[in-house]
Amino acid sequence: MDFNDYLTPLRKWWRLILAAVVIAAVSSLLATLWQPDVYEARTTLLIGRGIKDPNPDAGQLYLDEQLANTYSKIAVREPIQNATKAELGLTWLPTYRVQLVTESNLLEITVTDTNPARAQAVANELAHQLILNSPSTVTPEEQARQDFINEQLDSFQTQINDNQIRLKDLQDQLGELTSARQIAEMQSQIDALEIKLNTLQTTYANLLLNAQQAATNTISVLVPADLPQKPVGPNRILIVLMASVGGLALAAGAAYLMENLSNTVDKVEDIDRLLHNPVIASIPEVKGDKKGTYVVDYPFSVATEAFRTLRTNLEFASIDKQLQVIQVTSPGVSEGKSTVATNLALIMAQAEKKVILVGADLREPRLHEELGISNARGLTDVFRGAHLDEVIQTFQKDSIEIKVLATGTPPPNPAELLSSPKMGTILSDLKNMAEIIIVDSSPFIVADAAVLSARVDGVLVVIRPEFSKKNQVQAMRDQIARVGSQIVGVVMNQVQQPGHVYGSYYGQYGGAPEPGKKVESSEESSSVSNSLKKVGMWFNTMIKKLYTGSTK
């Protein structure tokens, strides 16, 4: 597969993809228009006092980080939530998240709400309730005890400072003394003072461990929540864009899924890939009661011009190899092969060729119905001993004449008859009677078509888009290759959107007649018939020249 094969499903289903994108974009836009603006308020808390310590150690910083992680989990528990609701008089809390700033002892409380003032109040109150549930908050008794400890700390700090000053003075005086007795007395005073100083420092340190100002497990508000001024959502552009991309992805996936799950031949690329043969004509859907004689009844229609194209392409295909006996078949049933066969025979007869149309579908004969002739006697009677001249009928309409060998009574053993030497003899005799033999055979879902394809000069395959099955086309291709026959071309029948070239070309003559507005025949007016005959022959000659010139 090349790159175009991957783009084919997107091109085929582009309307579905576009509709999905538009629906997704419009629906998401309408949904976001009903959504109110959303605001965020954020409070930042500091856990511990490591950041305020001029000489923090690694153990203290690690402990602060672990405490912050613990408090982040406490902040989302019911006690904190219930206390916050009670304090603010709320019955519910807006959405909020508590997260630890990576590799730090900072804790962030972010509240999202449609009311900016409420978001600010909830963020600050959550922080306040978290502080109340930590050792940072003390009772009056604990506060009195802390005040006493702080007073003692101040007293010991003063004594330590005084003793340090006195100790320094004594050490300075010791250097000026010369008497051994005085030096010994001074040294004794210094030793006693150092002991006292050490005692004071030890007591001070013990009291400091119990003081609130030296505590590690504390929480303080570093940055309180401000009143948010600008909304943070909804991001309507991003939502619409994401919805559009989602709709595009889903529709594209559905297009590829439908293409892969589809077992029908839908486009020319499918035929190229399955058969490796060209499409030599695209016939639009033929409407009306008498489809088999459509090219005679509506000579200026788009479908008739498509049959002329088919005739011309077959003529060019027969330059290198003689195509006197052409089998018209299809992969399956109801694909319009009999209609194509009868109209092809008539359009070739219009080019002044002797044509014999053979009904070789011995299981479900339709040829006589297409032309409105009798099927009482035909090909099966020749197998029983009848002569060709006895069963061949002449079909004539509007000066166009073809010979028809109908099917006859369906036999019980059609495959055996078609593979018998008698069938080869019949085809040889028919070649001596006409220039072109059009054989309407059964579809390739039965063995009859494969048997007959080995006896003809070429096989014309009729495929109905969005109806013919891929597996049947593959089976037909393998059978034709197995018997050594050759496909001369593919006809896409009942195309829903015919080409506009022929319609515009003939539009200047009033357009293609619709079924029910039939052109007058010779039975209605001989003068009109002669005029139409001349005009038709002139058109036929001109178009043949046009095709010949465009191909050279």
ROLUMVEX-709004 format. One record per residue (C-alpha): z, x, y; residue number from 0. Coordinates in nm, 4 decimals. Last residue first. Example, Ala and Ser with C-alpha at 12.3 -4.5 7.8 and 13.67 -1.06 7.14 Angstrom:
2
SITE          z          x          y   pos
SITE     0.7140     1.3670    -0.1060     1
SITE     0.7800     1.2300    -0.4500     0
//
This chain:
552
SITE          z          x          y   pos
SITE    -3.0319    -0.3629     0.9122   551
SITE    -2.7771    -0.6330     0.8508   550
SITE    -2.8005    -0.8001     1.1902   549
SITE    -3.1796    -0.8202     1.1691   548
SITE    -3.1808    -0.9843     0.8284   547
SITE    -2.9116    -1.2295     0.9315   546
SITE    -3.1014    -1.3246     1.2462   545
SITE    -3.4283    -1.3476     1.0584   544
SITE    -3.2713    -1.5791     0.7997   543
SITE    -3.1241    -1.7833     1.0826   542
SITE    -3.4658    -1.8247     1.2449   541
SITE    -3.6381    -1.9243     0.9210   540
SITE    -3.3702    -2.1816     0.8300   539
SITE    -3.3704    -2.3214     1.1806   538
SITE    -3.7496    -2.3658     1.1669   537
SITE    -3.7258    -2.5252     0.8220   536
SITE    -3.4616    -2.7648     0.9493   535
SITE    -3.6660    -2.8542     1.2560   534
SITE    -3.9722    -2.9222     1.0428   533
SITE    -3.7744    -3.1297     0.7947   532
SITE    -3.5975    -3.3109     1.0733   531
SITE    -3.9304    -3.4117     1.2235   530
SITE    -4.0676    -3.5208     0.8878   529
SITE    -3.7550    -3.7239     0.8150   528
SITE    -3.7570    -3.8842     1.1595   527
SITE    -4.1156    -3.9946     1.1018   526
SITE    -4.0368    -4.1208     0.7512   525
SITE    -3.7462    -4.3329     0.8709   524
SITE    -3.4725    -4.4809     0.6600   523
SITE    -3.5860    -4.3550     0.3204   522
SITE    -3.6589    -4.0191     0.4738   521
SITE    -3.2916    -3.9758     0.5615   520
SITE    -3.1077    -4.0394     0.8881   519
SITE    -2.8299    -3.7865     0.9550   518
SITE    -2.4906    -3.9076     0.8369   517
SITE    -2.2187    -4.0110     1.0752   516
SITE    -1.9708    -4.1199     0.8080   515
SITE    -1.8767    -3.7635     0.7315   514
SITE    -1.8836    -3.5775     1.0628   513
SITE    -2.1999    -3.4401     1.2143   512
SITE    -2.1734    -3.0800     1.3379   511
SITE    -2.2016    -3.0463     1.7131   510
SITE    -2.4340    -3.2148     1.9618   509
SITE    -2.7130    -2.9623     1.9574   508
SITE    -2.5344    -2.7215     2.1934   507
SITE    -2.2484    -2.7206     1.9454   506
SITE    -2.4726    -2.5603     1.6857   505
SITE    -2.3889    -2.2071     1.7915   504
SITE    -2.0292    -2.2965     1.8807   503
SITE    -1.9682    -2.4399     1.5349   502
SITE    -2.1432    -2.1512     1.3668   501
SITE    -1.9310    -1.8886     1.5362   500
SITE    -1.5952    -2.0693     1.5197   499
SITE    -1.5006    -1.9532     1.1742   498
SITE    -1.3349    -2.2113     0.9541   497
SITE    -0.9617    -2.2752     0.9729   496
SITE    -0.8433    -2.4591     0.6607   495
SITE    -1.0626    -2.2701     0.4162   494
SITE    -1.1641    -2.5099     0.1392   493
SITE    -1.3365    -2.2345    -0.0601   492
SITE    -1.3128    -1.8588    -0.0294   491
SITE    -1.6205    -1.7401    -0.2151   490
SITE    -1.6024    -1.4066    -0.3943   489
SITE    -1.8918    -1.1811    -0.4820   488
SITE    -2.1224    -1.0374    -0.7457   487
SITE    -1.8511    -1.0093    -1.0105   486
SITE    -1.9873    -0.8128    -1.3042   485
SITE    -1.9750    -0.8536    -1.6824   484
SITE    -1.8606    -0.5982    -1.9386   483
SITE    -1.6703    -0.8391    -2.1627   482
SITE    -1.3368    -0.6670    -2.0905   481
SITE    -1.4049    -0.6310    -1.7180   480
SITE    -1.4558    -1.0067    -1.6878   479
SITE    -1.1393    -1.0704    -1.8885   478
SITE    -0.9335    -0.8310    -1.6769   477
SITE    -1.0519    -0.9874    -1.3501   476
SITE    -0.9822    -1.3391    -1.4816   475
SITE    -0.6280    -1.2401    -1.5813   474
SITE    -0.5704    -1.0903    -1.2369   473
SITE    -0.6992    -1.4048    -1.0653   472
SITE    -0.4792    -1.6192    -1.2905   471
SITE    -0.1741    -1.4070    -1.2000   470
SITE    -0.2551    -1.4408    -0.8318   469
SITE    -0.2712    -1.8199    -0.8465   468
SITE    -0.5355    -2.0086    -0.6468   467
SITE    -0.3825    -2.2587    -0.4049   466
SITE    -0.2986    -2.0902    -0.0740   465
SITE    -0.6660    -1.9973    -0.0379   464
SITE    -0.9067    -2.1580    -0.2895   463
SITE    -1.0999    -1.8990    -0.4842   462
SITE    -1.4531    -1.9405    -0.6177   461
SITE    -1.5841    -1.6430    -0.8162   460
SITE    -1.9586    -1.5813    -0.8438   459
SITE    -2.0282    -1.4026    -1.1720   458
SITE    -2.3420    -1.1997    -1.2273   457
SITE    -2.6435    -1.1560    -1.4512   456
SITE    -2.5214    -1.4020    -1.7133   455
SITE    -2.4567    -1.3693    -2.0897   454
SITE    -2.1173    -1.1895    -2.0903   453
SITE    -1.9857    -1.4386    -1.8333   452
SITE    -2.0367    -1.7201    -2.0868   451
SITE    -1.7703    -1.5922    -2.3250   450
SITE    -1.5270    -1.5286    -2.0396   449
SITE    -1.5846    -1.8805    -1.9031   448
SITE    -1.5339    -2.0487    -2.2399   447
SITE    -1.2047    -1.8684    -2.3110   446
SITE    -0.9974    -2.1056    -2.1002   445
SITE    -0.7953    -2.0264    -1.7856   444
SITE    -1.1168    -1.8687    -1.6606   443
SITE    -1.2467    -2.1919    -1.5121   442
SITE    -1.5254    -2.3833    -1.6900   441
SITE    -1.8843    -2.3043    -1.6029   440
SITE    -2.1286    -2.4297    -1.3398   439
SITE    -2.4351    -2.2174    -1.4113   438
SITE    -2.6846    -2.1682    -1.1281   437
SITE    -3.0219    -2.0487    -1.2653   436
SITE    -3.2555    -1.9114    -1.0000   435
SITE    -3.6290    -1.8463    -1.0269   434
SITE    -3.7041    -2.1304    -1.2668   433
SITE    -3.8642    -2.2254    -1.6031   432
SITE    -3.8915    -1.8893    -1.7740   431
SITE    -3.5300    -1.8147    -1.6956   430
SITE    -3.4348    -2.1478    -1.8533   429
SITE    -3.5877    -2.0406    -2.1850   428
SITE    -3.3843    -1.7202    -2.1830   427
SITE    -3.0676    -1.9151    -2.0993   426
SITE    -3.1263    -2.1510    -2.3912   425
SITE    -3.1923    -1.8611    -2.6298   424
SITE    -2.8693    -1.6919    -2.5329   423
SITE    -2.6831    -2.0175    -2.5882   422
SITE    -2.8404    -2.0493    -2.9355   421
SITE    -2.7051    -1.7063    -3.0267   420
SITE    -2.3549    -1.8632    -3.0291   419
SITE    -2.0867    -1.7659    -2.7785   418
SITE    -2.1293    -2.0835    -2.5714   417
SITE    -2.1201    -2.3038    -2.8818   416
SITE    -1.8109    -2.1366    -3.0266   415
SITE    -1.6217    -2.1662    -2.6984   414
SITE    -1.7089    -2.5383    -2.6674   413
SITE    -1.5801    -2.6426    -3.0142   412
SITE    -1.4909    -3.0150    -3.0042   411
SITE    -1.8032    -3.1017    -2.7995   410
SITE    -1.8111    -3.2735    -2.4574   409
SITE    -2.1057    -3.5243    -2.4447   408
SITE    -2.3706    -3.3940    -2.2088   407
SITE    -2.3264    -3.1099    -1.9688   406
SITE    -2.6087    -3.1817    -1.7268   405
SITE    -2.9195    -2.9666    -1.7026   404
SITE    -3.0333    -3.0288    -1.3471   403
SITE    -3.3651    -2.9370    -1.1868   402
SITE    -3.3680    -2.9148    -0.8091   401
SITE    -3.5576    -3.0923    -0.5324   400
SITE    -3.5063    -3.1053    -0.1571   399
SITE    -3.7449    -3.3474     0.0131   398
SITE    -3.4535    -3.5550     0.1474   397
SITE    -3.2889    -3.5833    -0.1933   396
SITE    -3.4289    -3.4957    -0.5296   395
SITE    -3.2585    -3.4397    -0.8623   394
SITE    -3.4832    -3.3874    -1.1627   393
SITE    -3.3231    -3.4138    -1.5016   392
SITE    -3.3380    -3.1679    -1.7930   391
SITE    -3.2687    -3.3430    -2.1235   390
SITE    -3.6109    -3.3861    -2.2866   389
SITE    -3.7733    -3.0793    -2.1336   388
SITE    -3.4927    -2.8676    -2.2786   387
SITE    -3.5693    -2.9794    -2.6333   386
SITE    -3.3025    -3.1528    -2.8397   385
SITE    -3.1754    -2.9734    -3.1503   384
SITE    -2.7985    -3.0321    -3.1535   383
SITE    -2.7357    -2.7326    -2.9259   382
SITE    -2.9816    -2.8899    -2.6830   381
SITE    -2.7702    -3.2069    -2.6948   380
SITE    -2.4681    -3.0113    -2.5783   379
SITE    -2.6612    -2.9008    -2.2718   378
SITE    -2.7422    -3.2526    -2.1505   377
SITE    -2.7604    -3.6176    -2.2417   376
SITE    -2.5442    -3.9107    -2.1321   375
SITE    -2.4251    -3.7262    -1.8212   374
SITE    -2.6127    -3.9456    -1.5766   373
SITE    -2.6482    -3.8514    -1.2111   372
SITE    -2.4248    -3.8905    -0.9029   371
SITE    -2.4661    -3.5294    -0.7888   370
SITE    -2.0971    -3.4297    -0.7843   369
SITE    -2.0183    -3.6692    -1.0698   368
SITE    -2.2895    -3.5158    -1.2880   367
SITE    -2.1472    -3.1681    -1.2310   366
SITE    -1.7900    -3.2589    -1.3164   365
SITE    -1.7654    -3.1768    -1.6868   364
SITE    -1.4065    -3.1101    -1.8033   363
SITE    -1.4314    -2.9341    -2.1415   362
SITE    -1.7975    -2.8349    -2.1729   361
SITE    -1.8131    -2.6777    -1.8269   360
SITE    -2.1677    -2.5469    -1.8709   359
SITE    -2.3421    -2.7873    -1.6328   358
SITE    -2.6642    -2.6026    -1.5508   357
SITE    -2.8382    -2.6205    -1.2119   356
SITE    -3.1996    -2.5122    -1.2260   355
SITE    -3.3539    -2.3786    -0.9059   354
SITE    -3.7122    -2.3138    -0.8022   353
SITE    -3.6874    -2.1542    -0.4601   352
SITE    -3.8232    -2.3008    -0.1384   351
SITE    -3.5304    -2.1930     0.0837   350
SITE    -3.4044    -2.5539     0.0607   349
SITE    -3.3812    -2.4985    -0.3137   348
SITE    -3.1273    -2.2263    -0.2401   347
SITE    -2.9240    -2.4686    -0.0271   346
SITE    -2.9383    -2.7266    -0.3061   345
SITE    -2.8214    -2.4854    -0.5758   344
SITE    -2.5403    -2.3567    -0.3538   343
SITE    -2.4364    -2.7156    -0.2801   342
SITE    -2.4170    -2.7953    -0.6527   341
SITE    -2.2291    -2.4761    -0.7449   340
SITE    -1.9825    -2.4903    -0.4546   339
SITE    -1.8918    -2.8497    -0.5385   338
SITE    -1.8509    -2.7532    -0.9045   337
SITE    -1.6299    -2.4541    -0.8149   336
SITE    -1.3936    -2.6615    -0.5985   335
SITE    -1.0593    -2.4970    -0.6767   334
SITE    -0.9199    -2.7857    -0.8784   333
SITE    -0.8668    -2.5765    -1.1938   332
SITE    -0.7993    -2.2059    -1.2288   331
SITE    -0.9498    -1.8589    -1.1871   330
SITE    -1.2828    -1.9979    -1.0653   329
SITE    -1.6434    -2.0171    -1.1871   328
SITE    -2.0028    -2.0103    -1.0698   327
SITE    -2.2219    -1.8165    -1.3136   326
SITE    -2.5400    -1.6757    -1.1647   325
SITE    -2.8542    -1.6340    -1.3752   324
SITE    -3.1393    -1.4767    -1.1808   323
SITE    -2.9473    -1.1992    -1.0154   322
SITE    -3.1720    -0.8961    -1.0373   321
SITE    -2.9912    -0.5786    -0.9458   320
SITE    -3.0418    -0.3532    -0.6439   319
SITE    -3.1856    -0.6225    -0.4146   318
SITE    -2.9871    -0.9074    -0.5770   317
SITE    -2.6830    -0.8604    -0.3530   316
SITE    -2.9042    -0.9130    -0.0471   315
SITE    -3.0112    -1.2513    -0.1798   314
SITE    -2.6511    -1.3353    -0.2649   313
SITE    -2.5514    -1.2585     0.0943   312
SITE    -2.8225    -1.4894     0.2262   311
SITE    -2.7224    -1.7786    -0.0019   310
SITE    -2.3555    -1.7439     0.0906   309
SITE    -2.4418    -1.7399     0.4600   308
SITE    -2.6484    -2.0547     0.4095   307
SITE    -2.3454    -2.2065     0.2389   306
SITE    -2.1382    -2.1219     0.5478   305
SITE    -2.4012    -2.2934     0.7623   304
SITE    -2.3585    -2.6055     0.5538   303
SITE    -1.9819    -2.5912     0.6049   302
SITE    -2.0209    -2.5578     0.9819   301
SITE    -2.2349    -2.8703     0.9938   300
SITE    -2.6024    -2.8871     1.0904   299
SITE    -2.7481    -2.9957     0.7541   298
SITE    -2.4934    -3.2744     0.6978   297
SITE    -2.6277    -3.4914     0.4127   296
SITE    -2.8288    -3.2163     0.2510   295
SITE    -2.5569    -2.9493     0.2657   294
SITE    -2.2993    -3.2089     0.1565   293
SITE    -2.4780    -3.3010    -0.1652   292
SITE    -2.1915    -3.2262    -0.4050   291
SITE    -1.9283    -3.3485    -0.1610   290
SITE    -2.0428    -3.7075    -0.1790   289
SITE    -1.7387    -3.9116    -0.0741   288
SITE    -1.6538    -3.7157     0.2390   287
SITE    -1.4837    -3.3964     0.3413   286
SITE    -1.5813    -3.0367     0.2723   285
SITE    -1.3004    -2.7932     0.3516   284
SITE    -1.4380    -2.4839     0.5154   283
SITE    -1.6456    -2.2362     0.3109   282
SITE    -1.5758    -1.8668     0.3596   281
SITE    -1.8608    -1.6565     0.2234   280
SITE    -1.9267    -1.3068     0.0842   279
SITE    -1.5653    -1.2100     0.0207   278
SITE    -1.5989    -0.8586    -0.1134   277
SITE    -1.4801    -0.7363    -0.4536   276
SITE    -1.1841    -0.5119    -0.5372   275
SITE    -1.0468    -0.8013    -0.7447   274
SITE    -0.6704    -0.8058    -0.6869   273
SITE    -0.6283    -0.5854    -0.3786   272
SITE    -0.9415    -0.7022    -0.2023   271
SITE    -0.8600    -1.0639    -0.2893   270
SITE    -0.5075    -1.0320    -0.1519   269
SITE    -0.6423    -0.8673     0.1636   268
SITE    -0.8699    -1.1688     0.2176   267
SITE    -0.5687    -1.3947     0.2572   266
SITE    -0.3468    -1.6480     0.0834   265
SITE    -0.3877    -1.5927    -0.2895   264
SITE    -0.0950    -1.7775    -0.4430   263
SITE     0.2038    -1.6437    -0.6363   262
SITE     0.4422    -1.6465    -0.3408   261
SITE     0.7769    -1.4802    -0.4105   260
SITE     0.6758    -1.1543    -0.2456   259
SITE     0.5249    -1.3245     0.0567   258
SITE     0.8151    -1.5666     0.0874   257
SITE     1.0626    -1.2785     0.0708   256
SITE     0.8690    -1.0727     0.3243   255
SITE     0.8665    -1.3664     0.5658   254
SITE     1.2337    -1.4456     0.4984   253
SITE     1.3253    -1.0859     0.5752   252
SITE     1.1273    -1.1041     0.8980   251
SITE     1.3013    -1.4307     0.9870   250
SITE     1.6453    -1.2870     0.9111   249
SITE     1.5806    -0.9648     1.1021   248
SITE     1.4347    -1.1438     1.4034   247
SITE     1.7201    -1.3957     1.4106   246
SITE     1.9715    -1.1114     1.3940   245
SITE     1.7914    -0.9204     1.6689   244
SITE     1.7916    -1.2333     1.8819   243
SITE     2.1613    -1.2956     1.8131   242
SITE     2.2410    -0.9349     1.9033   241
SITE     2.0465    -0.9620     2.2287   240
SITE     2.2036    -1.2970     2.3170   239
SITE     2.5528    -1.1581     2.2495   238
SITE     2.4812    -0.8362     2.4419   237
SITE     2.3535    -1.0254     2.7443   236
SITE     2.6410    -1.2720     2.7291   235
SITE     2.9145    -1.0109     2.7257   234
SITE     3.2014    -1.2615     2.7042   233
SITE     3.3849    -1.0884     2.8378   232
SITE     3.5747    -0.8169     3.0249   231
SITE     3.6467    -1.0300     3.3285   230
SITE     3.7138    -0.8558     3.6613   229
SITE     4.0341    -0.8718     3.8670   228
SITE     4.3060    -0.8058     3.6109   227
SITE     4.6616    -0.8387     3.7561   226
SITE     4.8290    -0.5079     3.6798   225
SITE     5.0211    -0.4253     3.3644   224
SITE     5.2986    -0.1691     3.4022   223
SITE     5.2257     0.2038     3.3556   222
SITE     5.4963     0.4311     3.2070   221
SITE     5.7393     0.1616     3.0995   220
SITE     6.0288     0.3229     2.9165   219
SITE     6.1370     0.3315     2.5551   218
SITE     6.4193     0.5445     2.4122   217
SITE     6.4931     0.7081     2.0796   216
SITE     6.5274     1.0659     2.2128   215
SITE     6.8606     1.0285     2.3976   214
SITE     6.9689     1.2932     2.6522   213
SITE     7.0257     1.0503     2.9407   212
SITE     7.2104     0.8155     2.7100   211
SITE     7.4895     1.0697     2.6495   210
SITE     7.6154     1.1298     2.2964   209
SITE     7.4452     1.4665     2.2583   208
SITE     7.5632     1.5603     2.6098   207
SITE     7.9248     1.5226     2.5060   206
SITE     7.8812     1.7805     2.2334   205
SITE     7.7019     2.0201     2.4703   204
SITE     7.9736     1.9895     2.7325   203
SITE     8.2458     2.0593     2.4758   202
SITE     8.0637     2.3719     2.3643   201
SITE     8.0078     2.4854     2.7235   200
SITE     8.3744     2.4343     2.8143   199
SITE     8.4895     2.6265     2.5092   198
SITE     8.2502     2.9113     2.5849   197
SITE     8.3750     2.9289     2.9415   196
SITE     8.7374     2.9384     2.8250   195
SITE     8.6589     3.2230     2.5885   194
SITE     8.4684     3.4070     2.8626   193
SITE     8.7640     3.3650     3.1024   192
SITE     9.0080     3.5093     2.8502   191
SITE     8.7815     3.8071     2.7909   190
SITE     8.7398     3.8665     3.1659   189
SITE     9.1155     3.8497     3.2256   188
SITE     9.1757     4.1067     2.9502   187
SITE     8.9081     4.3330     3.0942   186
SITE     9.0804     4.3200     3.4341   185
SITE     9.4169     4.4171     3.2761   184
SITE     9.2545     4.7026     3.0842   183
SITE     9.0679     4.8281     3.3928   182
SITE     9.3849     4.8145     3.5991   181
SITE     9.5740     5.0194     3.3411   180
SITE     9.2942     5.2717     3.3108   179
SITE     9.2806     5.3213     3.6837   178
SITE     8.9337     5.3767     3.8308   177
SITE     8.8269     5.0200     3.9283   176
SITE     8.4971     4.9519     4.1110   175
SITE     8.2965     4.8429     3.8048   174
SITE     8.5625     4.5946     3.7038   173
SITE     8.5355     4.4235     4.0423   172
SITE     8.1760     4.3162     3.9692   171
SITE     8.2734     4.1826     3.6276   170
SITE     8.5595     3.9900     3.7868   169
SITE     8.3248     3.8376     4.0425   168
SITE     8.0746     3.7378     3.7743   167
SITE     8.3460     3.5713     3.5733   166
SITE     8.4673     3.3812     3.8821   165
SITE     8.1131     3.2458     3.9408   164
SITE     8.0699     3.1485     3.5740   163
SITE     8.4131     2.9879     3.5795   162
SITE     8.3193     2.7743     3.8794   161
SITE     7.9850     2.6657     3.7233   160
SITE     8.1509     2.5789     3.3955   159
SITE     8.4216     2.3858     3.5722   158
SITE     8.1653     2.1848     3.7685   157
SITE     7.9602     2.1082     3.4564   156
SITE     8.2774     2.0077     3.2730   155
SITE     8.3585     1.7591     3.5466   154
SITE     8.0004     1.6211     3.5595   153
SITE     7.9952     1.5863     3.1827   152
SITE     8.3295     1.4108     3.1935   151
SITE     8.1910     1.1644     3.4477   150
SITE     7.8801     1.1104     3.2300   149
SITE     8.0967     1.0464     2.9298   148
SITE     8.2972     0.7902     3.1252   147
SITE     7.9747     0.6201     3.2434   146
SITE     7.8438     0.6165     2.8858   145
SITE     8.1584     0.4491     2.7670   144
SITE     8.1298     0.1898     3.0417   143
SITE     7.7619     0.1337     2.9441   142
SITE     7.8561     0.0912     2.5814   141
SITE     8.1100    -0.1706     2.6781   140
SITE     7.8574    -0.3421     2.9064   139
SITE     7.5956    -0.3465     2.6230   138
SITE     7.3110    -0.0945     2.6055   137
SITE     6.9274    -0.1163     2.6316   136
SITE     6.7280     0.2014     2.5543   135
SITE     6.8505     0.1746     2.1976   134
SITE     6.5506    -0.0566     2.1298   133
SITE     6.5169    -0.4362     2.1038   132
SITE     6.5458    -0.4837     2.4795   131
SITE     6.2670    -0.2273     2.5295   130
SITE     6.0357    -0.4272     2.2994   129
SITE     6.1241    -0.7422     2.4922   128
SITE     6.0272    -0.5744     2.8199   127
SITE     5.6981    -0.4478     2.6801   126
SITE     5.6137    -0.7959     2.5536   125
SITE     5.7117    -0.9301     2.8941   124
SITE     5.4752    -0.6956     3.0776   123
SITE     5.1752    -0.7867     2.8597   122
SITE     5.2598    -1.1595     2.8657   121
SITE     5.2835    -1.1682     3.2447   120
SITE     4.9566    -0.9815     3.2985   119
SITE     4.7626    -1.2011     3.0531   118
SITE     4.9148    -1.5125     3.2113   117
SITE     4.7963    -1.4022     3.5531   116
SITE     4.4452    -1.3271     3.4239   115
SITE     4.4015    -1.6681     3.2540   114
SITE     4.1222    -1.6550     2.9926   113
SITE     4.3361    -1.4226     2.7856   112
SITE     4.3332    -1.0814     2.6193   111
SITE     4.6613    -0.8843     2.6141   110
SITE     4.6659    -0.5069     2.5584   109
SITE     4.9959    -0.3324     2.4732   108
SITE     4.9535     0.0458     2.4738   107
SITE     5.2035     0.2937     2.3236   106
SITE     5.2263     0.6567     2.4260   105
SITE     5.3981     0.9131     2.2029   104
SITE     5.0778     1.1102     2.1551   103
SITE     4.8263     1.2173     1.8899   102
SITE     4.6050     0.9097     1.9306   101
SITE     4.7368     0.6460     2.1686   100
SITE     4.9264     0.4046     1.9490    99
SITE     4.8017     0.0492     1.9452    98
SITE     4.9444    -0.2931     2.0158    97
SITE     4.6989    -0.5832     2.0246    96
SITE     4.7105    -0.9149     2.2013    95
SITE     4.5637    -1.2622     2.1591    94
SITE     4.7258    -1.5212     2.3777    93
SITE     5.0782    -1.6356     2.2959    92
SITE     5.1821    -1.9864     2.2097    91
SITE     5.4442    -2.2404     2.3131    90
SITE     5.5092    -2.0683     2.6427    89
SITE     5.8225    -2.0795     2.8588    88
SITE     5.7889    -1.7161     2.9688    87
SITE     6.1237    -1.6004     2.8259    86
SITE     6.0985    -1.8225     2.5192    85
SITE     5.7434    -1.7093     2.4439    84
SITE     5.8411    -1.3428     2.4777    83
SITE     6.1482    -1.3863     2.2564    82
SITE     5.9365    -1.5596     1.9911    81
SITE     5.6754    -1.2831     1.9951    80
SITE     5.9301    -1.0005     1.9763    79
SITE     6.1192    -1.1657     1.6918    78
SITE     5.7891    -1.2645     1.5194    77
SITE     5.6520    -0.9158     1.4652    76
SITE     5.3603    -0.7634     1.6580    75
SITE     5.5775    -0.5297     1.8696    74
SITE     5.7639    -0.3984     1.5634    73
SITE     5.4456    -0.2401     1.4248    72
SITE     5.3713    -0.0456     1.7435    71
SITE     5.7425     0.0456     1.7602    70
SITE     5.7118     0.2348     1.4328    69
SITE     5.4092     0.4331     1.5482    68
SITE     5.5894     0.5222     1.8722    67
SITE     5.8902     0.6415     1.6716    66
SITE     5.6637     0.8676     1.4655    65
SITE     5.5103     1.0130     1.7819    64
SITE     5.8547     1.0758     1.9387    63
SITE     5.9720     1.2493     1.6196    62
SITE     5.6660     1.4781     1.6228    61
SITE     5.7338     1.5685     1.9874    60
SITE     6.0989     1.6462     1.9108    59
SITE     6.0106     1.8627     1.6129    58
SITE     5.7491     2.0547     1.8108    57
SITE     6.0026     2.1582     2.0774    56
SITE     6.0226     2.0290     2.4317    55
SITE     6.1051     2.2795     2.7080    54
SITE     6.0651     2.1017     3.0432    53
SITE     6.1765     1.7738     2.8832    52
SITE     6.0182     1.4804     3.0641    51
SITE     5.7282     1.4486     2.8157    50
SITE     5.9700     1.4703     2.5261    49
SITE     6.1799     1.1866     2.6595    48
SITE     6.1264     0.9273     2.3876    47
SITE     5.8540     0.6572     2.3675    46
SITE     5.6515     0.5999     2.6834    45
SITE     5.4969     0.2553     2.7261    44
SITE     5.1565     0.1576     2.8705    43
SITE     5.0916    -0.2059     2.9688    42
SITE     4.7391    -0.3504     2.9631    41
SITE     4.5939    -0.6770     3.0947    40
SITE     4.2527    -0.8002     2.9763    39
SITE     4.0488    -1.0920     3.1067    38
SITE     3.8085    -1.3375     2.9369    37
SITE     3.5606    -1.5611     3.1186    36
SITE     3.5220    -1.9110     2.9792    35
SITE     3.2831    -1.9952     2.6891    34
SITE     3.0449    -2.2840     2.7477    33
SITE     2.7708    -2.0511     2.8706    32
SITE     2.8257    -1.8387     2.5598    31
SITE     2.7130    -2.1172     2.3262    30
SITE     2.4076    -2.1992     2.5367    29
SITE     2.3061    -1.8338     2.5333    28
SITE     2.3625    -1.8065     2.1591    27
SITE     2.1518    -2.1179     2.0981    26
SITE     1.8734    -1.9948     2.3256    25
SITE     1.8560    -1.6463     2.1717    24
SITE     1.8782    -1.7631     1.8097    23
SITE     1.6221    -2.0389     1.8636    22
SITE     1.3844    -1.8009     2.0423    21
SITE     1.4165    -1.5328     1.7747    20
SITE     1.3704    -1.7824     1.4905    19
SITE     1.0690    -1.9406     1.6601    18
SITE     0.9084    -1.6003     1.7102    17
SITE     0.9621    -1.5096     1.3453    16
SITE     0.8239    -1.8439     1.2252    15
SITE     0.5218    -1.8095     1.4527    14
SITE     0.4694    -1.4509     1.3376    13
SITE     0.4506    -1.5606     0.9734    12
SITE     0.1072    -1.4212     0.8936    11
SITE     0.1332    -1.1211     1.1239    10
SITE     0.4776    -1.0291     0.9942     9
SITE     0.3660    -1.0727     0.6331     8
SITE     0.0647    -0.8438     0.7027     7
SITE     0.2601    -0.5642     0.8688     6
SITE     0.3661    -0.4020     0.5427     5
SITE     0.0121    -0.4166     0.4126     4
SITE    -0.1078    -0.2624     0.7377     3
SITE     0.1005     0.0491     0.6694     2
SITE    -0.0816     0.1242     0.3483     1
SITE     0.0000     0.0000     0.0000     0
//
